């Protein structure tokens, strides 16, 4: 059985990958748990936080956002003195601040899960990634979410952390295509094909990239190193396609990569449809 390589031989990491990462539940309590853990992670490795997860569960009232939002100075000091968690005052205070804002979003959208799905047209996104080095650290979606959350007052939840959150809770399926979890997750629930990732380029759904429902059937080519849109692709019903590229350096070298991405997009989109 083949899995994504990032858990390596760590038993805790393997269990997390196999049983949790990328599994969609839509459960707001799970969302809040990960938000607390992810805000604590900033600047640290995820496995460092996972090893303290149960300590956090006990310290943070079983991740009850209503209770956490009411924490006062004495509880903050108690958390700072807790050797089982990351004892960073700013992160601890941010988690309490975020709990109150989390509750506000639940009231506004019905659930925090609904809030996140409002950025993806109510669908989960599947990406086609062959190599671990092509896993994106963030995306236009996480950029938009983190920008909106920052505007609302959330702290320690930048674009990279929010992208990790979307991956963890299954709104984005970033299991490598060789991983046994890729097809298992791909077959569950409504989804839309996001992007095909290669070494230099990404073929991406223009509607998702630009947050425009009228462009969900259009494709753009993005240069990975600077996120510049360098081309457009239109695919016809007979599966023939047209490519319009900007006059960029190395344009001719990308032809094989572009053909590969388009063929994979057509193949995967048929499976999802």
N, C-alpha and C positions, 0 to 999 in steps of 0.2 A: 504494500500500500504506500503510495507516494503522497507526500504532503509538502506544503511550503517549507523552505529550508530554514526560515528564521528561528523556529523553536530549538533548532540544533538537537542536543541530546538531553536537554533539561526537562525532567518529568513534569514539573509544574507548567512549563511553557507548552509542552506537547498537549497536556490535558486541556489547557486554555484554548489552544488552536483547534483541537479536535471537537471540543464540546461547546465552545462559546463564540469564538471570534468569527464574525460574519453571520451568525445565526440571528434571524430577525424575529423579534417577539412583539415589538411595539409597546413594551411595558415601560411606563414612566418611572417606576421605581428603579428599574435597571438603568434607565437613562440617568437618573440622578446619581446613582451609585458610581457610574463611570465618570460623570462630570466631577464628582468629588475626587476620585482617584486620579483623573487626568489633570486636574488643576494642580494637584500635589506633584504630579510627575514633572512639570515644567523644569527642564534642565537636567533631568535624571532619566535613567532607562526604565522602560515599562516593567521589566522583570523585578526591578527594585521595589516598585509599588505593589506588584502582584504578591510578592512575598510578605507584604504587610497588610494585605487585603482584609484578613479576618480581624486584625487589630483595628483597622479603620471601621469595620462593621460594628464592632463593640463600642468604639469610641464615639461614633457618629449615629448612635441611636438606631442601629440597623438601617441606616440610610433613609430615615424618615424626614423628608424635606420640611414638613410642618414643624417638627421638633427642632431640627437644625436651624431653621430660620429664626427661632426664638432664643438661641444661645446668647448668653450675656458674658460679661467680663470674667466671672468666676469659672465658667465653663471653658472660655478661651484659655485661661491660665492652666486649667486642668489638661487641656489638649497640648499646650506647649510643654508641659511636664511629662507627657506620655511618651516613653521611649519606644513604643511600638509603632509610632507613625512618624512622618516627616515633620519635625518640630520647627516649622517656619511660620512665624507670626503672620506675615503678609498672606501666605497661602491659606492659613487657617481662617483668617478674617475674610478672605475672598470667598471661601467655601460657604460661609454663613451669609454673606452678602448675596452670593449666587443662589442660595436656597430660596430666599425671599423673591428674587426675580424669576426663578423657576416656577414658583407658585403663580406669579402674575401671568406668565405665558400659558400656564394650564388654564387659567380663567379666560384668557383672551382667545385661545385656539381650541379649547376643549381638552387638549393634552399637549405635552411637550413633543410627543411623537408627531402629532398633527402639525405642529410648528415646523419641525424639520422637513416633513414631507411637503410642506408648502413651497419649499425651494426646489423640489424635484417633481412637481406636477402630480404628487400623490403616488409616485411609483418608486420602486427600488432600482438601483442602477447596477448593471453588470459591466465590468471592464474586462478586456481581453489582454492579459499580460503573460508573457512567456518566461521572462527572466526577473529574478528578484531585484536586480539593479534598475529595472524599469518601473518599479513601483513608485508612483508619485507621492511626494511628501504632503501635497495639498492640491487644491483645484479651485476653479472659479466658483464652484458651489460652496466650498468651505470658506473661501474668501468672503462671499456674500453673507454667509451665516455669521461668521465671526465679526464682520463689520456691523451687522445688525445687532448682534448680542452686545458688542462693545457700546453701541449707541444707547442700548437699554441699561447699561451699567454693569454688565458681567465683567469679571476680571480673571486673568490667567487662562483665558480660553481663546487663544489666537487661531489663525487659520490652520496651522499644522496640527494643533491639538484637536480642533474640531473635525479635521479630515480623519484623524485617527479614531475619533468618536463615531463618525459615520461608518467607517470600516468595522469597528467593533460591534456595533448594534445591528449590522446587516443592511443598512440603507444603501451602502455601496459594497458590492462583492468584488474584493480585490485578491481573492485566492488565485494563485497562479493556475493556468489552465491545466497544468500537469497534476495539480493537487486533487485528491479524491473529493474534497469539499466543494470544488468549483461547480461541478455538474449537479451535485446534491442541492446546493443553495440556488443554483440557476433555475431549477425546476419548481421552486416553491414561491407561489404568489406572483402578483403583477410586477413586471419589471420592464425596463427599457435599456437598450444597449447604449452605453456611454461612449467608450473610446477603445480604440485598438492602439496599444503602446508598443513602439519599437525603439531601437537605439537612439534615433535622432528626431523622430517625428511622432505625432499622435493624430490619428484620424478620429475626430470627435463629433458627436451630435451637436449641431449648431444651436438647436433649441435649448438644450441644457446649458451649453456654454454661455449663451447670451440671455438666458432666462426669458425665452420668447416661444410660446406654444405654436406660433405660426411657422416656426423653423424646425420643428421636431423631425421633419423628414429631409432636412438638409444636412450636409456634412461639411466640415471645415478641416483643413490640415494645419496643425500647430507645430511650430518649432519648439522642441522641449527646452532648450537652454534658456530661452527668454520669453516663452509663451506667446510669441508673435504669430498671428494668423498669416500664413504664407500661401494658402490656396483654398479652393472650393471644389467640391465634388458633387456631381449630380448623377444619380443612378436611375436608369430607365426601367420600365416594367420588364423588358426582355433581358435585364441584368447587364446590358451595355452601360458604359459610363463615360462621362466627360470630366476632365480635370483642367482647372484653370489655376496656374501657379504664378506667383509674383516672380519677377526677375531677380532672384536671390543667388548668392554665391553657393555653388555646389548643386544647383538646381537639377542638372542632368544626373548627378550621382544619386539622387533621391528616387529616381523613376522606379527602380526595382522594389524599393521599400514601400512606395505608394501603391503599386500594383498589388503587392502582398497584403497590405492593410485593407484595401477595398475588397479583395476576394474574401478575406476573413470576415469582414463586416457583413457582406452579403450572406455568407454561410451561417454566421451566428444569428443574424437578424431573422433568418428563416426559422431557426430553432426556437427563438423566443416568441415569434409572432403566433 
